[in-house]
Amino acid sequence: MAVSPILVADIGGTNARFGLIDGRTVRDTRVLRCADYASIEDAATAYLSAIGLAAPGTPGRPRRGAFAVAGPVTGDRIAMTNLVWQFSVGRVRDALGLEGLAVINDFTAVALSVPRLAEEDRRQVGEGSPQPGAVVAVLGPGSGLGVSGLVPGANGRWTALSGEGGHVTMAPMSDRESAVLGQLRKGFDHVSAERVLSGPGLVNLYTALSILDGREPAALTPAQITDNALAGTEPHCVEAVEMFCAMLGTVAGNLALTLGARGGVYIAGGIVPRLGTLFAHSRFRKRFAEKGRMRDFLAPIPTYVVIHELPAFLGLAEAAGTE
Ligand SMILES: Nc1ncnc2c1ncn2[C@@H]1O[C@H](COP(=O)(O)OP(=O)(O)OP(=O)(O)O)[C@@H](O)[C@H]1O
């Protein structure tokens, strides 16, 4: 009897990506907008309908699921950080007619993908080379800021961390950054890294920089800020993207120090790959290593941008034990 595929999903604050995994192959991928659905069951059901597998008993319908979600996973009840969806894992499993459903944090899944990434799935930024078998750090700006790490264990196995490191306090490295964080503190009780290193964070940076210079900020989306920065048409958009890259360097360097990530630092999420050459030419890498007496510890650590479209799916395949 044929083995049924596994239903996989990567649910962020903006996009819900679905697919089926057969062995090592991911197929029938679709990207749905979370805002178009009232719940995770509705989005998953719409996906199964779109690929002709909605009706229970349809041949080839998945019997197991593995979902990666942007938010803390601490039990059956899941509340997503940047989305109104809340759900019980058991209820969603039953509603979708699955025998089993595993749910993990989305950046735990991205971390698990790292050993499965091929050379062409990542692009190195700056110098350095990975120490084999050493801890790996992962972070990624999207609707929020996901953070994880991969710790080596016995027999070539890895353990992925499930933390909420995107919500650490953002620290400044220049007077201009201090001024921006001071401006943001007027609106937020706690200015976390995610408040600047995410799509909404890019808007926060642009808005704060404009206000500090006495300019009325325009109502721009994160993508418009990037487009204006790439075109070089609006100085506050250029500065916002530049500060975003530098601050990502600060947080990536902090994470590498905390985890001792000599296996490398991987930048995933939807935003950095869209910054194009702005990221490669930014202060990211300089800032990453700029930690006083720890410069010699950080300088050999390589930093990579993950350009694989669906790294969380590779991690879910790893978590589900498919070969
Ligand atoms: N060209 C761009 N430049 C900067 N930000 C962008 C661009 N295009 C989209 N974004 C922003 O990226 C964010 C979505 O990122 P991503 O595609 O990683 O989604 P997600 O997986 O739903 O996010 P998360 O997993 O962090 O919740 C949104 O805030 C969106 O406004």
The ligand as an SDF file (V2000), in Angstrom:
LIG
                    3D

 31 33  0  0  0  0  0  0  0  0999 V2000
   10.0820   44.1320   -0.6880 N   0  0  0  0  0  0  0  0  0  0  0  0
    9.8960   44.0990    0.6380 C   0  0  0  0  0  0  0  0  0  0  0  0
   10.7120   44.7930    1.4670 N   0  0  0  0  0  0  0  0  0  0  0  0
   10.5260   44.7830    2.8090 C   0  0  0  0  0  0  0  0  0  0  0  0
    9.5270   44.1290    3.4050 N   0  0  0  0  0  0  0  0  0  0  0  0
    8.6780   43.4330    2.6340 C   0  0  0  0  0  0  0  0  0  0  0  0
    8.8110   43.3770    1.2220 C   0  0  0  0  0  0  0  0  0  0  0  0
    7.8040   42.6100    0.7220 N   0  0  0  0  0  0  0  0  0  0  0  0
    7.0860   42.1840    1.7890 C   0  0  0  0  0  0  0  0  0  0  0  0
    7.6020   42.6930    2.9380 N   0  0  0  0  0  0  0  0  0  0  0  0
    7.1180   42.4810    4.3060 C   0  0  0  0  0  0  0  0  0  0  0  0
    7.5170   41.1890    4.7090 O   0  0  0  0  0  0  0  0  0  0  0  0
    6.6110   40.7150    5.7110 C   0  0  0  0  0  0  0  0  0  0  0  0
    6.2120   39.2800    5.3750 C   0  0  0  0  0  0  0  0  0  0  0  0
    7.3580   38.5010    5.4930 O   0  0  0  0  0  0  0  0  0  0  0  0
    7.3360   36.9210    5.1880 P   0  0  0  0  0  0  0  0  0  0  0  0
    7.1020   36.7240    3.7280 O   0  0  0  0  0  0  0  0  0  0  0  0
    8.5670   36.3270    5.7900 O   0  0  0  0  0  0  0  0  0  0  0  0
    6.0000   36.5180    5.9170 O   0  0  0  0  0  0  0  0  0  0  0  0
    5.6180   35.5510    7.0770 P   0  0  0  0  0  0  0  0  0  0  0  0
    6.2440   34.2100    6.8690 O   0  0  0  0  0  0  0  0  0  0  0  0
    4.1310   35.6270    7.1420 O   0  0  0  0  0  0  0  0  0  0  0  0
    6.2850   36.2500    8.3400 O   0  0  0  0  0  0  0  0  0  0  0  0
    6.6030   35.6670    9.8330 P   0  0  0  0  0  0  0  0  0  0  0  0
    7.0270   34.2250    9.6720 O   0  0  0  0  0  0  0  0  0  0  0  0
    7.7430   36.5580   10.3250 O   0  0  0  0  0  0  0  0  0  0  0  0
    5.3640   35.8510   10.6370 O   0  0  0  0  0  0  0  0  0  0  0  0
    5.4220   41.6780    5.7390 C   0  0  0  0  0  0  0  0  0  0  0  0
    5.5530   42.5470    6.8560 O   0  0  0  0  0  0  0  0  0  0  0  0
    5.6130   42.4590    4.4340 C   0  0  0  0  0  0  0  0  0  0  0  0
    5.1000   43.7870    4.5320 O   0  0  0  0  0  0  0  0  0  0  0  0
  1  2  1  0
  2  3  1  0
  2  7  2  0
  3  4  2  0
  4  5  1  0
  5  6  2  0
  6  7  1  0
  6 10  1  0
  7  8  1  0
  8  9  2  0
  9 10  1  0
 10 11  1  0
 11 12  1  0
 11 30  1  0
 12 13  1  0
 13 14  1  0
 13 28  1  0
 14 15  1  0
 15 16  1  0
 16 17  2  0
 16 18  1  0
 16 19  1  0
 19 20  1  0
 20 21  2  0
 20 22  1  0
 20 23  1  0
 23 24  1  0
 24 25  2  0
 24 26  1  0
 24 27  1  0
 28 29  1  0
 28 30  1  0
 30 31  1  0
M  END
$$$$
